[in-house]
Each structure stands twice: as C-alpha cells, then as structure tokens.
C-alpha cells in the first residue's frame, strides 16, 4: 500500500479523492480535540482504500475539504468503513449536515462475530492481524503544529490496518450469514437524528427526579438556553452551567436576576449581566410540559412489579444463554429496556421481536414470557425446554 506524505493542499487532496471515488470501500478515521469546545475541533483526517492511504491536515491554510466531504456523504457507491465511528460521523455531520453513507462499523461487526460488545481498536487489530498497535502517540495534542512523523504514522495506522481487517471481516460475515444482522445497526448509526443537537431536546440528556410538568417545562427551557449559549460561544455545556445546577434551578427557580448571585455553581456576575438576563428570560418564558412530552414512567417502579421484575431477570438469563450458544454479543440481540418492556406486557415496537432478532432470540423470549419455554438443567448444563402446556 502506498502511504502519502501529509496532505495539506487542495490539489493533492482533490486528486486523491478522485482516485478513491472508484474504490469499493474507504476506511476513515479522524483525530480531534473537544475538551474546551462545544463542537469537536477537527485536527486530522485519515483515509485509505486497498491501494493507498493518507493523512489530511484540515487545519492547513486554504485547504478545500469539499472533495473529501463529497466522497463521504455524496458518493453512495463507495462503502465507508469506520471503527466505533460515532464521533467521526458527528464531525462529518457538523461539516455537511449529512452522515457518511453507506456505512460499515467494524466494532458493530465484531459484535456479530462474537468478539464482545465494545472491542477496542487495538484488540481488534491484534485479533485479526496479530499486530500490536503502538499506543505511544494516542495522547497527542492533535491541534498543535507541526505534527511529527511518528504522530502521523500512528494516525495513518488506524486506517491502513482497518483496510486489511475489513475484507476478512466481510468474508467471515458472508460465511456465517450474519451480514444482514448489521443492516439495522448501520441505519441507526447513520441516522442524522443522532447527531443533530436540537436545543428543544437538550433537556432529555439531563437527569432529574420527578415528573412534575412545571419542573420539566423549566428544565426544557433552561437546557435550551444552555445549548444555545454553548453553541454560540463554542464551549462545552458544562462550562456554561453544570447539569446539577440546571436541575436545581428547574426545581427551585430564582425569582429575580439578582437571586442568581446566590445560586451555587453560577458566577455572581450573572446577577447583573446579559447572560444572566437571558437565563432569567428562559425561566420566565417556560411553560409546563404537555402530556405528550412527559417521559414515560419507569416500568420497573412500580409498573413492572415484583413478578414482572423476576420475569425480566429470567429474560436476561435467557439472553445470556442464547448469546453464548450462537457466539454473538448479547447487546446486538436485545437491550435491557426491551427485556423489561416485554416482561411488562409490551408486544409491539421492540426490535427483538422483528426480523433476524426474532428468529435468533425474540421468539424464545416471547415463548418464555408466555409459558411455552422453561429452563432445565440437562447433563449439568442450563438449557431451554419446551413446555407441553402453554400458559
């Protein structure tokens, strides 16, 4: 494979992308910094097909990234391969409003091949290629220039190794017939709704006890205010106001702006400045949350009840047995909230009751809940048996 020197000019990048536009797949990775910003600061982009690889400097003066971004989001003939690619996809979305398509995430694929639920990149490379990844440059300040040769070599390795692993993974998925298992996961990963930071939905990320509509309405207004402030200033949300302070103000709102000087976690200067005024305007304009927006009650407390909780525990045991038997990560078959919903009587809208998941696990889970399946110890091993009488 040909490894290019660091690309820092538009013409070289455009030529690289033109060649890769005819590839079957490209492997993509990014290096970024986000400790002190709202939006991740893109510092380096690595890309490889089966013939060549390069690192691209997006911080180079005047460089035009459009050919690269078009390759990622507009060229639907080229598969984009990532590993645990959520943050890489977020960066592309922030730049284009779109996500790379079509997608293949090797971490998700590893789940279907029985390599655990969140295998790290180093372990993936070791298991598939027998190569120990040098981790010496992983704590690099990628925003600092110039980058030295070791840092660039480390970064490019993320995609050159991936370009060798992907064909091997694909072949094994074909042999096992598990490729179709990934379709739904890749659709979910590429869903733009995952990366659009809608200020009106920001409150859902803040944990708060209780379901009082007026408190949640203030939380929604405050979270929206914080999101807009963080976006405008390009600062992490927590640098504006921490979640705990947001929740406290939602439950015990200050009556007037001067009261902000006594709110723990806020600067006393907010009692008289513009940001404090905008905060108070958010509180004063808050409306109680409507019934259609209220979060659902926790099915385990109290809706699921003691018996339902026991059923959910049995389903978790069944999931463990089934994932062991077919050698697949249990998280790919079903999630805990689905099991609890099934135990509580839900029969629609659960991914495990659809498609391949129903065939591999959902049918047995439903039979267990409805009395057609039971646990038994046979030959010293825990197994499932069919009951003669359905409940």
Secondary structure by P-SEA (a helix, b strand, c coil): cccccccccaaaaaaaaaaaccccbbbbbbcccccccccccccbbbbbccccccccccccccccaaaaaaaccccccbbbbbcccaaaaaaaaaacccccccbbbaaaaaaaacccccccaaaaaaaaccccccccccccccccccccaaaaaaaaaacaaaaaaaaaaaaaaaaacccccaaaaaaaaaccccccccccccccccccccccaaaaaaaaaaaaaaaaaaaaacccccccccaaaaaaaaaccccccccccccccccccccccaaaaaaaaaaaaccccccccccccccccccccaaaaaaaaaaaaaaaaaaaaacccccccccaaaaaaaaacccccccccccccccccaaaaaaaaaccbbbbbcccccbbbbbcccc
